[in-house]
Amino acid sequence: MWIQHNWLKVVAILLALGALAPIPYYAYFQLMNWIVIGAALMTTLQAYKQRNSWVAWLFALVAVVFNPVAPFYFPTNLWHVADIVVAVLFLLSFLLVKPKN
């Protein structure tokens, strides 16, 4: 039952950590951005419904940074830091935001 509510976050974590590998494919990063933004918006909505406003704002910021429509162009090493941070944030979201059953 847990994986049914959190599968998108798990995929986002795996893709964000996978982006640390030297992958030259632009399509991978596009897919990762769409998955991360979807998981971030889902987490934002869950946190908002639970009146956990700082978590909602934090994941809204994640959604803005990983936005694939109007992307930010950071150096690769900064993206690696962002990928690690977002993976850790999604891991913490399992404790901070509980999906409704």
C-alpha positions in Angstrom: 0.0 0.0 0.0 2.9 2.4 0.8 4.4 2.1 -2.7 1.0 2.8 -4.3 1.0 6.3 -2.7 4.7 7.0 -3.1 5.8 5.4 -6.4 6.3 8.7 -8.2 8.6 10.0 -5.4 10.6 6.7 -5.6 11.0 7.1 -9.3 12.0 10.8 -8.9 14.7 9.8 -6.3 16.1 7.1 -8.7 16.1 9.4 -11.7 17.7 12.3 -9.7 20.5 10.1 -8.4 20.9 8.5 -11.9 21.6 12.0 -13.3 24.8 12.0 -11.3 26.2 9.4 -13.8 27.8 10.8 -16.9 24.7 10.4 -19.2 25.0 12.4 -22.4 21.3 12.0 -23.3 19.2 15.1 -23.2 16.0 13.0 -23.2 17.0 11.5 -19.9 17.2 14.9 -18.2 13.9 16.0 -19.8 12.2 12.8 -18.5 13.8 13.3 -15.1 12.6 16.9 -14.9 9.0 16.0 -15.8 9.0 13.2 -13.1 10.6 15.4 -10.5 8.2 18.3 -11.1 5.2 15.9 -11.0 6.4 14.4 -7.7 7.2 17.8 -6.3 3.7 19.1 -7.2 2.1 16.0 -5.7 4.1 16.5 -2.5 3.2 20.2 -2.4 -0.5 19.4 -2.7 -0.3 16.7 0.1 1.6 19.1 2.4 -0.8 21.9 1.7 -3.8 19.7 2.5 -2.1 18.8 5.8 -1.5 22.5 6.6 2.3 21.9 6.5 3.0 25.2 4.6 6.8 25.2 4.8 7.0 21.8 3.2 4.5 22.9 0.6 6.6 26.0 -0.2 9.8 23.9 -0.3 8.5 21.5 -2.8 7.0 24.3 -4.9 10.5 25.7 -5.1 11.7 22.2 -6.2 9.1 22.3 -9.0 10.2 25.7 -10.1 13.9 24.7 -10.2 13.3 21.5 -12.2 10.7 23.1 -14.5 11.3 21.6 -18.0 9.2 24.3 -19.8 11.3 27.3 -18.7 14.5 25.6 -17.5 17.3 27.1 -15.5 20.8 26.7 -17.0 23.2 25.9 -14.2 26.7 24.4 -14.5 26.8 20.6 -14.3 28.4 20.6 -10.9 25.6 22.7 -9.5 23.0 20.4 -11.0 24.7 17.5 -9.3 24.3 19.3 -6.0 20.6 20.0 -6.8 20.0 16.4 -7.8 21.4 15.2 -4.4 19.4 17.8 -2.5 16.2 16.9 -4.2 16.7 13.2 -3.7 17.3 13.8 0.1 14.2 16.1 0.2 12.0 13.4 -1.3 13.4 10.9 1.2 12.6 13.3 4.0 9.1 13.8 2.5 8.3 10.2 3.4 8.5 11.3 7.1 7.1 14.8 6.8 4.1 14.3 4.5 1.8 11.3 5.0 -0.5 10.5 2.0 -4.1 10.0 2.9 -5.3 6.4 2.9 
